[in-house]
Amino acid sequence: MAPFVPGPPVAVDPESDLLRPWLAAARRVFGDHDPMDDDWLEARRELLRRNHNRLTAVMDGDAVAGTYRSWDVDLTLPGGGAVRADAITAVTVQPTHRRRGVLTALITADLERAHDAGTPVGILIASEAQIYGRYGFGVSTETVTWTLDVRVAALTRAAAALAEGLRVDHVSDAELREVAPDVYRRGRQPGDIDRWDVLWDIVTGVRTGDPGNAKPGVAVVARDAAGVPQGTLRYTLEARWPERAVGSIVHVGLLDAATPAAHAALWGYLANLDAVATVRAEDRALDDPLPWLFTDHRAARQSGRADFLWTRLLDVPRCLAARRYERPGDVVLEVDDKHGWAGGRFALQVADDGTAVCEPTTATADLELPVTVLSSVWLGGTDLRGATAAGLVDERRPGAADRAAAMLRTSTAPYSSTWF
């Protein structure tokens, strides 16, 4: 039998019969073996319709060898602007077809499409970190798990005063669903992306009949004196009573704040929970000011630091000119991209007001770096000096790496809070 050679990816119409084997193939790789009944399948069709998803597959005859899904979202940048991004997920290769070029066929076709369509960046959350650097992706954001020891957590006077003007109320999941998207919109940080309707249904607990639906929990809204929602929270309880001692854990599923006051109010609420030992909030920001809210800094601890959002620049000038910077300066970058989409020499000039111009140039390069490195540092959360020290950046002009690192770095790390 001739060896399998992947052909061009084929589009998968969500309305077609191919959707079921496409979903089965993707779920098999991620270990989801629950039955797909007709109601579940129709719910997935509706999700894909509403999000305008692009589904592709590499086929081996009638069998699905690989799956891929993407759609367009806005990615928030430093300074509050945004660029359109190609969000990528459900990337799988069947164990029967590994190392045959299936992933390369899928991802290069999609990135080529995005580049030709004028989408300046691709984004994903990597299941396996060693894969995506080969295609120009780099780690742009990280997250941590924050654990709050409720038994010793008490707000400082300053934090209590900050939260004092807000009213914190329990609400139904349906009421939370009504207000949560606007709170998120007003509090978006660099690295955040659009959340789609079905995801909001899930994280607020209103979506039923779905294995991924949120567990029954408690919904909370923090409102200002005018009654405007400024913070949203939803959590579930894991009851633990070892030898009748309080050991229960609260798991935070949703916590968004449009203002520092709302952030303090919601964490103050969590710190006041009775019959709870620990609050655990996963996939939170590295530089969350949480310890500063409490009289005992040790009440809030970090663990589980990990990469989260990976980005892949497809248009260097558009992406670098769209964000804002905290320090003025100029640097000429020689970007190496074996795929050709983002390669070239570009002059980045940042004015005193933080606005930037980035254009192709023939001037002598100050730095030469692979697109993977630039994709990591452009949002401001990764230090270019580390990549330089590791030998990944060729500093052609002395001091250029330090100067570029200071320009690109942001005082607050970018934070992406949305799984996709």
N, C-alpha and C positions, 0 to 999 in steps of 0.2 A: 504494500500500500504506500502511495506517495505521501511524504511528510506534509502536514498541514501548514499552509501558508495563508495568513490572514488577508482577506480582501478588504476593500474600502468599507468603513462602517456604514451600516444602513440605518435610516431613520425608522423609529418605532412609533407608529401612530397610537396614542393612548386609547383610541376607539377600536383598535384592531384586535384580532385574536392573539397577536404576538405579545401583547402586554402581559398575559398570564405567564408564559415561559420566561419572559424578560424579568418579571418580578421574582419568579421562583429561582432563577439563576442568581440574582443579586442577593436574595435572602439566604440562599444556601451558603454563600461565601461568608456572610456575617453571622451565621449560626442561628438564624431564625427559621425554625422548622414547624412553626404553628400552621395549622391548616388555613388555606386561603378559600373561604367560602365566597359565595357570590356577593353578599353584602360587603364584605371586606374589600373585594376586588372593585366594586362600584365606588366605594369610598376613596380608593386610591385613584381611580379614574377622575373623580371630581377634583381631588387635590391637584392632579397634573393639569387638568383643564384650567383651573383657576390661577395657577402659577405660570402658565404659558411655558411649561418645561419643554426642553429639547431632550428627547431620548434617542440614544443610538445603541447599536449592538454590532459586534462582530459575529458572523454566523459561520458555522461549520455544517453545511447542509441545512437541515431543519433544526439543528441544535444551537442554542445560544452559547457562544464561547466567551463572550465578554460583554459587560454592560457599562453604560455611561449616561449621566444625566447632568444637564446644566440649564441655567436660566440667568436672566439679568437682574442685578440689584444695584442700589446705590451704596457706595462705600464712603463713610464719613472720614474726612481728612483733618489733619491739624489746622486749626483756624476755623473749622466749621463748614468748609466747602465739601464737595463730594465729586466723585467720578463714578462712571458706570463700570460695573465689574461683571465678569463672567463667573458666576458661582457654580462650582463643580462638586458633584457628589455621586454616590452609588457607582463608584468606579470598582469594577470587579473583573477578575479573570478566573474562569473555572479551573479547578486543580488538574483537570484533564488536558488543559491547554496552556499551562504555564510555560514561560520562556520561549514563546513562539512569536513574539512581536505583537500580541493582541493589545496590550496596554498602549504601546507606542502608536499603533494605528488609531486607537480611539482618541488619545489625548492630543496628538499632533493635528488630527483633523479638526478637532474642536477649537484649539488655540489658533489655528490658521483661519478658521471661520470667524472667530472673535476679532482677530487682528484685521482681517479684510473688512469687517463690519464697523471698524473704528472703536471697538471696545478696548480701552487702554490697559486693562489689567485683568488677570485671572486670579481667582481665590479658591481655596479649599481648606478642609481640615484633614490632615493626613492620618490615615490609620497606621501606616508603616512609614517611619521617618526616612528610611534610606532610599525610598523610591523617587521622590518628587524633585530632588535636587538635579537629577538627570535631565529634567525638563525645564529647568530655570527657575523653579520655585524656591523661596527662602522663607524662614520663620520670621514673621512680622510682629506677632503678638504672643504673649504668654499669659497663663492664668495660674492661680493658686487656689487652694482650699483654705478658707478661714474657719477656725474653730473657736467658738466663744464659750468660755467656762462661766455658765450662768451663776454659779454659786459664789463667785467673787466679782462679777461684773457689776459695776455701778457707774453711771454717767458722771463725768466731771460737772462742776457747776457751769462751766462755759458751754458744754454740750447740752446740758439740760436747758440752759437759757436759750440756746439756739433752737431747740425743738419746741420751746414753750408755746409759741404761737400757732402750733399745728394741733389739730384734733385727729386722733387715730381711732378709726371705727372698724368693727367687723362688718363685712358685707357678704352677699352671696357671690358665688362664682360668676353668675350672669352679670351682676353689677360690676365686678372686677373686670370682666371682659369688655364692658362698655368704656371704661376709662383708661385701661392699661396702655393701649397703643399711643394715646396722646402724651401720657407721662413719659413713655419711652422716647417718643419723638423729640420732646423738649430736653431730655437729658442725654441724648446721644453723644458719645465720645468718639474721638478718632479711633478707627478700627471697627466701629459698629456698622452693621448692615441692616437693610430692610428686613422686617419680620412679616411673613405672609399670614393671611387670614387663618388658615388651618393650624399653623403653629400657635397663634394666639388662642385658638379654641382649646388646644392641648394644654398649654402652660397655665391657663386660667381655669382648667378643670371642667369646661363646659362641653367638651367633645366626648361623646359616648360611643360604645360599640367598637372601640379601637384598642388593640393590645398595647399600644403605646400611650394610651390616655393617662393623664395625671391621676394619681391616687386621690381618694377623698382627703380633703385637707381644710385648712383655715385660710380665708381670704381677708385681707386688710387693706384699707386705703387711708393715707394721711392727707388731710385737707387743710388749706390755709384758712384765715379768718373769713375770707370771702366765699369759702366753700369749694374752691378750685382744687381738684386732686393734684398733689405734688409728689406723691410716692405710692407705690403699690407693692404688695407683699403677698406671697402665698407659700404655705409650708405644710408639711406633713409630720406626723409624730410616730416615732418608733419607740413603743413602750418597753422599758426595761426596769425591773425592780429586783436586782440581785439581793437576796436575803433581806428583802423589804426596804432596801436603801434606794433612794432616787438615782436612777441611772438612765432615764429616758433621753432620747436624742431627737431634736427637731432638725429636719432636713429642709433647707430653704430651696424652693424650686424657682421662685421668681422674686426678685427684689430690684426694683428700678426706682430711682429718685431723680426728680428734675431739679432739685436744689439741695445744697448741703444741709439745710434744716430738715428736709424730709428724710435724708439719709440718717441723720442723728435720731430723728423721731422713730423710725422703723427699727433701728438697732436698739434704741432704748426700750421699745416695746418688747423685743425679743429677750432682752436682758431681764425683764420683769416677769417672764413666764414662770408660773408655779409648777412644781412636780417635774421639772426638767433640769437635767444636769448639763447638757451640752447643746449648742446650736452649731450645726455644720452647714456651711455654704460653699459649694463647689464652683469651680470655674469663675472665680472673682478676680478683680484687678489686683495686680502686684502691689501697687502703691495706694491701695485703699487706705484712707486715714483712720481706719477702724481702731487701732490701739490708742490713738489720741482722744477718742471719745470716752475712755474709761479711766477711772482713778488708778487702776492697776493695769499697766500696759500688758502684763502677762496674761490678762484675761482673754486677749485675742491673739491667736497664734496662727502662723502660716505653715502649710505643709503641701506636699504634692505639686510643686511647681512643674509646669509642663508647657510645651509649645501648644499653640492653639491655631491662630489663623496664619496660613501660608499664602503668600502673594507671588504673582509672576508678572513682572512688567512686560507689556507688549508695546507701549508707546512711552518712552522715557520723557521726552519734552512735555507731553500733556500731563503726565502724573506729577513730575517735579514742579511744574509751574502752577498746578492747581492747588497745592497745599500752601500753608503759611509757615513762616519761619520765625524763630525767636532771636536770631542773630544775623546781621547782614554779612555779606561776603561774596566771593566768587571762586569758582573752581571749574576746571575743564576735565571732564570724565571721558575716558575711552572705555566703552562697554563692550565686552566680548559676549556674543550670543551665537552659539553654534547653529541655532535654528534661524537666525537672521532677523527675527521680528523686532528686537530691541537693540540690536548692535549699532555701533557708530560712535562718533565723537561729539560730545555735547557740552556747551558752555552754560553753566548755571550761575545766574547773577541774582543775588537777593538784596533788595533795597532796605533802607532803615525801617520802613513800615512793615516789613515782613513779607511783602509781595515779591514774586519772583518771575524771572524770564528764563526759559531754558530753550535753547535752539541748537541745531547742528552747527558745527564750526570746523574750520581747518586749523585753528590755533593749536599750539603744542599742548599735549595732554599733561595735566598735573598728576593724575592717577589713572591706572589701568586696572579694571576689576571685572569679574564675571557678572553676568546678569543675576545670578543667584545671590550674590552678596548685595548688590544694589537693591534687589527685591526685598531683602531682609531689613535694610537700614532706612529705606525711604520714608516710612511712616514715623520714624523718630524713636523707636523703642529699642533698637539694637545698636551697639556702639561699633562704628566702623574701625576704631582702633584695635579692637579684638581681632577682627578679620585680617587687619594689616599685620598684626603681631604673629598671626598664624600662617603668614606667607601667602594669603589669598589675594592680596592687593599689591600691585607694583607701584610704589611711590616714586614717581619720576622727578618730582620737585620737592626738596626737603621741606618738611612741615606741612605739606599739602594734606596728608591724612588727618592730622590733628585739626586743621582748619575746616576740612569737609565734615569731619565728625561733629565738631561744635555747631556747624550750620544745620546739619540734619537732625541732630538730637533734640528731643523735646523734654521739657521739665516734667511733664506728666506722661507716663508710658501709654502708648495706645492700648486699647482694651476692646476685644471683641467678645461679646457675651452671648452670641446666638449660634447654636448648633444647626448644621444643615448637612 
